[in-house]
Amino acid sequence: MVFNKIFSCIDLIKMRDDFLFSEIQIRSACFIDEAQKRGVKLRALKFGKNNLSFPLVVKPRCGSVARYVTTNIRNKEELLKAIRKAIIYSPAFIIEKFIENSFVYIATVVDFDFVAVVRQVPANIIGDGVSTIQQLVEKKNSNKTRGEPNQKNFTLYKIFIGGTTIKLLAEKNYNLQTILQKDKIVYLQKNPFLKLGGGLVEVTEEVHTDNICLFKDIAKFFDIRLVGIDFLVPDITSLYKSQHCGVLELNSVPCIEMHHYPSSGKPQNVASTLVDLFFKYYL
């Protein structure tokens, strides 16, 4: 059993921009079967602890919408738990470095020119000085644009209240019956997963021009006329070279509805640009 490098966009783009990816660790994957599970887990623990160092991320090698992904892993026990979780979904998993104090941005590039960007944010509510946290959640969940986690044809989903929510509230001496002061923002999940009620903020007009150029260059480098780029960075309004940042992955079939139906911000008409692309090259 060996740890194989996953030559993703991080490895390839690094050759073109060493500064951007100088702090990004190479992803490593573990391929296992039942007979190898114990040995692989031990080696994965050693690799994550010694080669990458905490905090870490563990995810299945294949998958979508962040199924069985664990982020911000701080110690050996959390890492082992995350590995066990990942292999439920896939016999191969990836360990990578977690970039702290950053946001996930999704950039969709069409025909190497048009770029639209949204920021994913964890499920949250904003106080009005009158309503309890529970009431604010119910109000937000009543929005017709939010579906149940198992429903299709939805971009946004209802906020899920579970153990993580209760723990986060307790850390602030809050509970579901706490009345928040006006304009106070409280996050109810650690991760910005849409299935947990995460939000989408359209930020295209705020993105630094050099970051826009980076997204276009990535599309050109891979010669993909339609691509979604998951980008991790603390501040999208600042030059990427001045920050610890990285590309998580590329998606050949991006979810363009994120730009059409954000929870806040000005929607971007990606579909129209995509139609223009189709007529330009295929008709």
C-alpha positions as CSV (number, residue, x, y, z in Angstrom):
1,M,0.0,0.0,0.0
2,V,1.3,3.4,-1.0
3,F,0.1,6.9,-0.8
4,N,-0.5,8.1,-4.3
5,K,-0.4,11.8,-5.4
6,I,-3.6,13.0,-6.9
7,F,-2.6,15.2,-9.8
8,S,-5.5,17.6,-9.6
9,C,-5.6,21.2,-10.6
10,I,-3.5,22.2,-7.7
11,D,-0.5,20.1,-8.9
12,L,-0.8,21.3,-12.5
13,I,-1.5,24.9,-12.0
14,K,1.4,25.1,-9.5
15,M,3.7,24.8,-12.5
16,R,2.4,28.1,-13.8
17,D,2.1,30.0,-10.6
18,D,4.5,28.8,-7.9
19,F,3.7,31.8,-5.6
20,L,0.0,31.0,-5.5
21,F,0.5,27.3,-4.6
22,S,3.7,27.5,-2.6
23,E,1.8,26.8,0.6
24,I,-0.6,24.3,-0.8
25,Q,0.1,20.7,0.2
26,I,-0.1,18.0,-2.4
27,R,-3.2,15.9,-2.0
28,S,-2.8,12.2,-1.1
29,A,-5.2,9.4,-1.6
30,C,-5.5,6.0,0.1
31,F,-7.0,3.1,-1.8
32,I,-8.2,0.3,0.5
33,D,-10.1,-3.0,0.7
34,E,-11.4,-4.8,3.8
35,A,-8.1,-6.7,4.4
36,Q,-6.1,-3.4,4.3
37,K,-8.3,-1.1,6.4
38,R,-6.4,-1.3,9.7
39,G,-3.0,-0.8,8.1
40,V,-4.2,2.0,5.8
41,K,-5.8,3.9,8.7
42,L,-2.6,3.8,10.7
43,R,-0.6,5.0,7.7
44,A,-3.1,7.7,6.9
45,L,-3.0,8.9,10.5
46,K,0.8,9.1,10.3
47,F,0.8,10.8,6.9
48,G,-1.8,13.4,8.0
49,K,0.0,14.1,11.3
50,N,3.6,14.2,10.1
51,N,3.5,15.1,6.4
52,L,0.7,17.7,6.4
53,S,0.1,18.6,10.1
54,F,-3.1,19.8,11.6
55,P,-5.7,21.2,10.8
56,L,-6.7,18.8,8.0
57,V,-9.6,17.8,5.7
58,V,-10.7,14.3,4.9
59,K,-13.0,13.5,2.0
60,P,-14.0,10.6,-0.2
61,R,-12.0,10.3,-3.4
62,C,-15.3,10.5,-5.4
63,G,-18.5,12.2,-4.4
64,S,-20.4,15.4,-4.6
65,V,-22.2,18.0,-2.4
66,A,-19.6,17.4,0.4
67,R,-21.0,14.0,1.3
68,Y,-18.9,12.4,4.2
69,V,-16.4,15.3,4.2
70,T,-14.9,16.4,7.5
71,T,-13.1,19.7,7.8
72,N,-10.9,21.5,10.4
73,I,-9.6,18.3,11.9
74,R,-7.5,19.2,14.9
75,N,-6.2,16.0,16.4
76,K,-5.5,12.3,15.9
77,E,-8.9,11.2,17.3
78,E,-10.8,13.5,15.0
79,L,-8.7,12.4,12.0
80,L,-9.4,8.7,12.7
81,K,-13.1,9.5,13.0
82,A,-13.1,11.4,9.7
83,I,-11.3,8.5,7.9
84,R,-14.0,6.0,9.2
85,K,-16.7,8.4,8.0
86,A,-15.1,8.8,4.5
87,I,-14.7,5.1,3.8
88,I,-18.4,4.5,4.4
89,Y,-19.0,6.4,1.1
90,S,-15.8,5.4,-0.9
91,P,-13.0,2.9,-0.4
92,A,-10.6,5.7,-1.4
93,F,-10.2,8.9,0.5
94,I,-8.1,12.1,0.3
95,I,-6.3,13.9,3.2
96,E,-5.4,17.5,2.5
97,K,-4.4,20.7,4.4
98,F,-7.2,22.8,5.8
99,I,-6.9,26.5,5.1
100,E,-8.0,28.5,8.1
101,N,-10.0,31.7,8.2
102,S,-11.1,31.4,4.6
103,F,-14.3,31.1,2.6
104,V,-15.3,28.8,-0.3
105,Y,-15.9,30.7,-3.5
106,I,-17.4,29.1,-6.6
107,A,-16.3,30.7,-9.8
108,T,-18.1,29.7,-13.1
109,V,-16.1,30.5,-16.2
110,V,-17.8,30.4,-19.7
111,D,-15.8,30.5,-22.9
112,F,-12.7,31.7,-21.1
113,D,-14.2,35.2,-20.7
114,F,-17.4,35.4,-18.6
115,V,-16.9,34.9,-14.9
116,A,-19.5,34.8,-12.1
117,V,-18.6,34.2,-8.4
118,V,-20.6,33.2,-5.3
119,R,-19.4,32.8,-1.7
120,Q,-20.7,29.8,0.3
121,V,-21.6,30.7,3.9
122,P,-22.6,28.4,6.8
123,A,-26.3,28.4,7.8
124,N,-27.0,31.6,9.8
125,I,-29.7,33.9,11.0
126,I,-29.8,37.7,11.7
127,G,-31.4,39.0,14.8
128,D,-34.3,41.5,14.7
129,G,-34.4,42.3,18.4
130,V,-37.7,40.6,18.9
131,S,-37.6,37.0,17.6
132,T,-36.0,34.0,19.3
133,I,-33.3,32.0,17.4
134,Q,-35.9,29.3,16.8
135,Q,-38.4,31.7,15.3
136,L,-35.7,33.2,13.1
137,V,-34.8,29.8,11.8
138,E,-38.5,29.0,11.1
139,K,-38.9,32.3,9.3
140,K,-35.9,31.6,7.1
141,N,-37.0,28.1,6.4
142,S,-40.4,29.2,5.4
143,N,-38.9,30.9,2.3
144,K,-40.2,29.0,-0.8
145,T,-36.7,29.0,-2.3
146,R,-35.5,26.6,0.4
147,G,-36.3,22.9,0.1
148,E,-36.0,19.8,2.2
149,P,-32.6,18.1,2.1
150,N,-34.0,15.2,0.1
151,Q,-35.8,17.3,-2.4
152,K,-34.5,17.9,-5.9
153,N,-34.7,21.0,-8.1
154,F,-33.6,23.3,-5.2
155,T,-30.5,25.4,-4.8
156,L,-31.0,26.4,-1.2
157,Y,-32.2,24.2,1.6
158,K,-33.8,24.6,5.0
159,I,-31.5,25.2,8.0
160,F,-30.8,22.0,9.8
161,I,-30.7,22.2,13.6
162,G,-28.7,19.4,15.2
163,G,-25.9,18.8,17.7
164,T,-23.5,21.1,16.0
165,T,-26.0,24.0,16.2
166,I,-26.7,23.5,19.9
167,K,-22.9,23.3,20.6
168,L,-22.2,26.5,18.6
169,L,-25.0,28.3,20.4
170,A,-23.8,27.1,23.8
171,E,-20.3,28.5,23.1
172,K,-21.9,31.9,23.0
173,N,-24.2,31.3,26.0
174,Y,-27.2,31.1,23.6
175,N,-30.0,28.6,23.1
176,L,-32.8,28.3,20.7
177,Q,-35.0,30.6,22.9
178,T,-32.4,33.4,23.0
179,I,-33.6,36.7,21.5
180,L,-30.9,38.1,19.4
181,Q,-30.2,41.8,19.2
182,K,-31.0,43.6,16.0
183,D,-28.5,42.9,13.1
184,K,-26.6,40.3,15.2
185,I,-25.4,37.4,12.9
186,V,-25.2,33.9,14.4
187,Y,-23.9,30.9,12.5
188,L,-25.7,27.6,13.1
189,Q,-23.3,25.3,11.3
190,K,-19.5,25.1,11.0
191,N,-19.4,24.1,7.4
192,P,-21.1,26.0,4.5
193,F,-22.8,23.0,3.0
194,L,-26.0,23.8,1.2
195,K,-27.8,20.7,2.5
196,L,-27.4,22.0,6.0
197,G,-29.0,25.3,5.2
198,G,-25.9,27.2,4.0
199,G,-26.3,30.4,2.0
200,L,-24.9,31.7,-1.3
201,V,-23.8,35.3,-1.6
202,E,-23.2,36.7,-5.1
203,V,-20.0,38.6,-5.1
204,T,-19.0,38.8,-8.8
205,E,-18.7,42.6,-8.7
206,E,-16.5,42.6,-5.6
207,V,-13.8,40.1,-6.9
208,H,-10.3,41.5,-7.4
209,T,-9.5,41.9,-11.1
210,D,-6.4,39.7,-10.8
211,N,-8.5,36.9,-9.3
212,I,-10.9,37.1,-12.2
213,C,-7.8,36.7,-14.5
214,L,-6.7,33.7,-12.5
215,F,-10.0,32.0,-13.0
216,K,-9.9,32.7,-16.8
217,D,-6.3,31.4,-16.9
218,I,-7.3,28.2,-15.1
219,A,-10.0,27.6,-17.7
220,K,-7.6,28.3,-20.6
221,F,-4.9,26.0,-19.1
222,F,-7.3,23.1,-19.0
223,D,-9.0,24.1,-22.3
224,I,-12.5,24.0,-20.7
225,R,-15.1,26.4,-22.1
226,L,-17.4,25.7,-19.2
227,V,-15.9,25.1,-15.8
228,G,-16.7,25.6,-12.1
229,I,-13.8,26.4,-9.9
230,D,-14.0,25.9,-6.1
231,F,-11.6,28.4,-4.6
232,L,-10.6,28.8,-1.0
233,V,-9.4,32.3,0.1
234,P,-9.8,34.6,3.0
235,D,-10.7,37.8,1.0
236,I,-11.8,37.6,-2.6
237,T,-11.5,41.4,-2.9
238,S,-7.8,41.2,-2.4
239,L,-5.1,39.9,-4.7
240,Y,-4.8,36.1,-4.4
241,K,-1.0,36.2,-4.4
242,S,-1.0,38.1,-1.1
243,Q,-3.0,35.4,0.7
244,H,-2.8,31.7,1.7
245,C,-5.3,30.3,-0.8
246,G,-5.9,27.4,-3.1
247,V,-8.1,25.6,-5.7
248,L,-10.1,22.8,-4.2
249,E,-11.4,21.3,-7.5
250,L,-12.7,21.9,-11.0
251,N,-16.2,20.9,-12.0
252,S,-17.0,20.2,-15.7
253,V,-20.7,20.4,-15.0
254,P,-21.0,23.4,-12.6
255,C,-24.2,24.3,-10.8
256,I,-25.0,27.5,-12.6
257,E,-28.2,27.9,-10.7
258,M,-26.1,29.1,-7.7
259,H,-25.6,32.3,-9.6
260,H,-29.2,32.6,-10.6
261,Y,-30.7,32.0,-7.2
262,P,-28.3,33.3,-4.5
263,S,-29.6,33.9,-1.0
264,S,-28.3,37.5,-1.3
265,G,-26.6,39.6,-3.9
266,K,-27.3,40.4,-7.5
267,P,-28.0,37.3,-9.6
268,Q,-25.8,36.7,-12.6
269,N,-27.3,35.3,-15.9
270,V,-24.9,32.5,-16.6
271,A,-27.5,30.5,-18.5
272,S,-27.7,33.3,-21.2
273,T,-24.0,33.3,-21.6
274,L,-24.0,29.5,-21.9
275,V,-26.7,29.6,-24.6
276,D,-24.5,32.1,-26.5
277,L,-21.6,29.7,-26.2
278,F,-23.7,26.9,-27.7
279,F,-24.9,28.9,-30.7
280,K,-21.3,30.2,-31.2
281,Y,-19.7,26.8,-31.5
282,Y,-22.4,24.2,-32.2
283,L,-24.9,25.8,-34.5
